[in-house]
Every structure is written in structure tokens, then in C-alpha cells.
Amino acid sequence: MDSKTMIDLCKKHTMYSWAKGNAVNPLPVARAEGIHFWTPDGKRFIDFNSQLMSVNAGHGHPKIKAAMKKQIDEMLFVFPGTATEPRAKLGAKLAEIAPGDINHFFFTLSGAESNENAIRAARIFTGRQKILSRYRSYHGATNLCMQLTGDPRRWYNEPGTPGIVRVMDPWPYDYSFGKTEEEITANNLQYLEEMIMYEGPQTIAAMIIETITGTNGILPPPAGYLVGLRALLDKYDILLICDEVMAGFGRTGKWFACEHGPIVPDLLCMAKGLTSSYAPLGAVGMRTKIAKHFQENVFWGGLTYNSHCLGLATALANIEVYEEEGLVENAARLQSVMTEEMQRLKDKHKTVKSFRNIGLFGMIDLQKDSEGTPMAGYNSTSECMGVLGDRFRELGLFTFVRWGSFMANPPLTITEAELREAFAIVDEALEVTHAYFEGE
Ligand SMILES: Cc1ncc(COP(=O)(O)O)c(C=O)c1O
């Protein structure tokens, strides 16, 4: 099918998420391999966002595709009350790679469903109802997950399910705080303890965090935050749920981002990189104390597609690829290359305000003056950011431009040479932002 027919039919008969149908300008995609994908007209793109920060093993990996084909031939669906080989193997494999005593898993189909079921487990386990979440977060688009979400996508989904209390993030939105990371952590945890006191600790089942904030800024927490948060929640028997739907599976240079703390959450939510998005699958990992509870008490939840054989076989082959090709190690190794490239861009372009990355999880923020005024404000865009997005597209680089920032999240299979090639394109594209700089 040619690009125009593809775009016209998709727009005519299908609905695009988070967008006005008439305003979307979908990129037509015909095939994908490794860190690249191609339009039907043969234009090549570097996938600098792993689609939705999720195709960690790169596109079209032959080993994963072969495992999927094999599973299709053997068996596809049996009901969730059965035992199957891919279920047996994936549970054991995840127990091996998940931190601490997270040895038991509930399978879902998505990140949102993982978070939904983690909250369900926390509420049943503790007998408490309230959940704490943070403002600079995204946890999924179901009713409950929209309320857990702090970012503006929540506004249009309110009012939603009750019982969610949102708290401030450790990082202030404006970085000009002039304090040490340790002080920022201490201030935030002191404020959080006060909130817990006002809310009544005995009413709070859990707090959910993105271990490393994703779409809302790619923000590794300040020094000591994860360990301090873990201790604070333990003090009040409040469970900690780490949403690692985006940050998990090697993205940050470790299997799971909580290992950077290091901490072991009570519930660990995953999806995306679990199958590199080759098939829909999510999972909730739980510590022994919670798993034991549900060995003796009913887990009041289920899904028709819980433990679907295709997703499980895909995840198993995907994890084998991570291990055989050292993808987690590659993300850790290329962290310094990404930082170096980002620093080079900052030194060269006056519009680059700040940047950060952990592993291959990165973001660059743009400014419109030397005071650091963002090129686009909170929840808005600007002509400059639109022009930059168009320029990326023209130059064959796919990434997400959000508000006054843009992302750098390539597949974990990327080589150093390919990473530098992608940054050379970013460098060229940034030239168009200079015209929007106000001042010298
Ligand atoms: C941190 C985080 N949690 C949850 C979700 C929701 O996952 P899904 O879209 O698979 O429901 C996302 C999706 O981007 C995410 O980034």
C-alpha cells in the first residue's frame, strides 16, 4: 500500500490516541529492522525513541520472531487456570532477574493493567484503600491509572476513582534550587512524612512511583531518595510499588531501575521491554510476603488473556536476547557516550539548556534565552518545537518532542557508531532552533 492510501484510510476509519483526528500527521511505516524503520516509499528512519521507549531489543530480531512462530505452531490460547511450558519458564526466568525476593508474577497485557493489578494486590494485602502517587508521572490510560497519573493527561479524565492522593516529586519543577541533592531528598521526605501523617498512615495501602520518571522528564531521583523513601514507607507499613513499565528491562543500564537505589520494592510493574513490544504482555512481580498472602487468600482479579502463550514465549526469547547480546551491559556502557554527545550539543547550541541520561534513557531541554526560559512551557508547545520536530522527520530521525524537550531513547542494541550518527543528526536539526533564541 502506498503512503497516501495508508494515511488516508487510517485517518478516515481509525482513532488516534491523545490527539485530534484532523491534526494528526501519522508517519507511514512499512517495515522495521534493528534500530531502523522505513516508510512505504523507502525513506529510512533511525528509531531514536524505540517507538514508545519499548522496542529495546531492536526491530525484527530473528530469534524473537522464530520463537513467536514456533509458539504459534504449538499452541496459542488456553485459559489462565492452566499450566503451560512458557508460563513455567517465564515465571522462573523473571524470578532469576528480578531483584531480592520478587519471585512471583501475575501476567497482564499492558503497563496500565500491571499497575491496576498491583494496586489491587496492595489493597487486598494491607486491607487499606488509599494510594499515594506523584504529580510528575504517567501510569497508564485506564480509569484508575489516569488518577494515579499526575501529568495533564489526567485532567480530562477527572473525576475518576477516589482514594488517590498525589504528592510532590523530589525534584522541584524549576531546577534553580541551589541546594544539594541530599538536601532536596531530605526536604521532600520530610514533606512526605507530614502528608502521610495528615492522611492517616493506617489508611494508606501503597505509594506508586516511576522509579525513574519517564515521559515527564527522564528524571533519576536525587541522591538517597529511593533508599530514604523505602525506609519511610516501611516505618508506616505502606507498600512501595515501582512502575518500571518504561524504566525496566535494561533501559537504565540495569535490569531494573530500582537496582540503582538499591532498593527492592514490594511490587514491581513491567510491560514494554518485557517483550520489546513484539507482543502485548505486562507483569506484576511481588515479594514473598505478598505472594504468600495470595497463596492463602483469593486474588480477586483476572483477565481472559492472563498468561497468553504468545506473549510469554515472546518475553522468554526476548530475555534470552538481552542475555546473549549483553543489552543491559550495552546500555550501561553507552551511557557515557550519550552524556558526552549531549554535552557537545550543549557546548555548541545556545538553545540547549540542560540534559540528562541514565543508561540509554535520555532527554534534552531547550531554552529560548540565556535565563533558561523553556522553549515551550509546561503542557504547551511552541513554533520552534514544531519546526524542530519537522526537521527531525526530514532528516530521518524519529523521536518524541514533548513541550520544550525531546527524547533520546534508542534500542539497546545500538552501537557506539550508530549512536554518534544519531547525535550528528540531532546536531544538524538543532540549527533550526537558533532563529528562536531571544538575545545574543
Ligand atoms: C511508566 C509507565 N507506566 C505505565 C504505562 C502504561 O503502559 P500501557 O500503555 O502499556 O498501558 C506507561 C506507558 O507509556 C508508562 O510509561
The ligand as an ORCA input file, in Angstrom:
! r2SCAN-3c Opt
* xyz 0 1
  C       5.750      4.457     33.365
  C       4.583      3.931     32.605
  N       3.619      3.260     33.255
  C       2.553      2.763     32.611
  C       2.387      2.934     31.265
  C       1.183      2.379     30.581
  O       1.510      1.288     29.808
  P       0.489      0.750     28.682
  O       0.370      1.833     27.659
  O       1.127     -0.499     28.191
  O      -0.806      0.500     29.376
  C       3.369      3.620     30.533
  C       3.204      3.829     29.089
  O       3.843      4.641     28.461
  C       4.485      4.134     31.228
  O       5.446      4.804     30.584
*
